[in-house]
Amino acid sequence: MKLIATLLVVLVCVSAAPRNPFDYSKKRSLTAVMAEVEAKLNNKSPLDAILNVLRDFRDAVNTEQVNHDEIYNTQQAECASENEFRSRQVQDAQTVLRDSTAALNVCNTSKIRTTNVQEVNQQQYFSAQEHMTSVLSAAETEAGYFKRRGRDYEDALHAIDEAQDILATIYSGSGSFAEISRVSKSMLQTAFNIKETAKFAPIFYAFAQLAAQEGQLDESALERVAQLLDTLRSNIQEAYNDYSASNAASVAAFNDQKERIGQTIARLEAQNERLQNKLTNLVQCIGTQSAIAQTASGKLQRNQQLWDQAQTLCSTFANEYNYATQARRNELQLVAQLEEMVAERFDQVEDENHERNQRLASSVGY
């Protein structure tokens, strides 16, 4: 009974040790083993029979440890594989997120810069359009002015021609000075219109002298007036030619300016189209990179969570294994102590029996 009490004390001490919720030793009943050992001791069973009970218990513990080792090794391999996989997934997501974020920043910056350039380009385009409108309006005004001034020059030349014809009829005796007076008024009006009154002044003076000498004219006076008309016509024709040449130069300059402005407008339109296409591509880039970054961020968060969960689970596996292994060591230590105590008890009983037999033998001899 003293042996059983001692074993119970050891059992209580071992049971008081902290156990993991996953302790595999709970599948066995150490109390039942103790009860069986006690029964065999009470029945004075052989030592081997008692030790076999303890050996069977120890073998069960060792078998359980071997099985748990295999399970734990499998868990460790799976944890290593999961850690490697999740680590790679997290790194890939971080790389994609970093690259897509960088590309997104580039696209956003380029979009802002392109938008500013497009605004400047549009301002230049509107200014060129306004310039073209102004040039066309000025050219139209100038063309109208030239047309009116050209008619004035032509009217002046026509009036001079008519004066020459009248002078010829007077020279032949069939003309009248009254017609000279009429054409003088027409010539005076055209002189004012073309702003050449100074060139017309000598002929008006000559006409006045002819009118004062009516009835007393000679051929030399008419010839001098005719020469003045010829000179006047040449001067007016030359002025008309100069004016036409000046207008032609103005038209050429206008056409050159119009062409240059048109080229500028065409260049600005083409540039605006390129900028618009670039903006469209940049908007697509922003949308695409934003989607990629969002997907990568989700992937990173998801895999990081799964990785953390896997590490927590693997840590649980390790704790479970360590606690269960320690519990089995404690059980094996207890079994070893029980075996030693049982053997010592049998030795003691055997010694006591031997002494009693000797005493009995001595008493019989007497």
C-alpha angles and dihedrals in degrees: 000000000000088000092052092050091051092050091051091054090052090047091052091051092050092045090052090062114104113266131202117237086242094055106148091200088079087078088070130060113225088179090059090051090050091050091051091049090050092050092051091048091051090048089050091237119179118276092244091056091054093043091049089060090054092042090053089051091049091048090052090051092049092046090050090050091051091051091047090049090055092048091047092049089052090048091049091051091049091047091050091049092047092047091050092047095046092044090054092046092050092048092048091049091048091050093048091045091050094048095043091048090051091048090047091053090049091050092048092048092046091048092054092047093046091048090053091048090049091052090052090046091052091049090052090047093052090047091051090049091051090047091051091049090049093049093048091049091049091047091050090050091047092048091052091048092049091049091052093044090047090054089049091054091047090049090051092051090046091051090050091049090049090049090051090051092049090048089052091052090049089050089053091048098247099093133087132222088224088072089052089056091051095049090044089063090051091048091049091053093049090046089058091045095054092036093236101121091132091061091048095048097086093052092048089052090049090049089053091052091050090050090051091049097048109149091019101064123133130199094253092060091051091048091053090051090047090052090049089052091049091050092046092050091050091050094048091045090051091048089049090050091049090049091049091049090049090050091048089053089049090050091049091049089048092050091049092048091046091051093049092048089046090052090050091050091048091049091049091047091050091047091049090052091051091048091048091051089048091050090050090052091046092051088052089047091052091049093047096045091045090054091047092048091048092049092047091049091052091047091049093049094045095048092043089054092047090047092051090048091049091050090049091050092047089050088052090051090052093047091047091050094047094047094045092046091050090049090053091049089053090050092049090049089051092049090049090051091048092051091050093047093047091049091048090049092051090048090051092048090048091052091048091050090049092052092047091050090051092050090049091049091050093049092050090051092056 
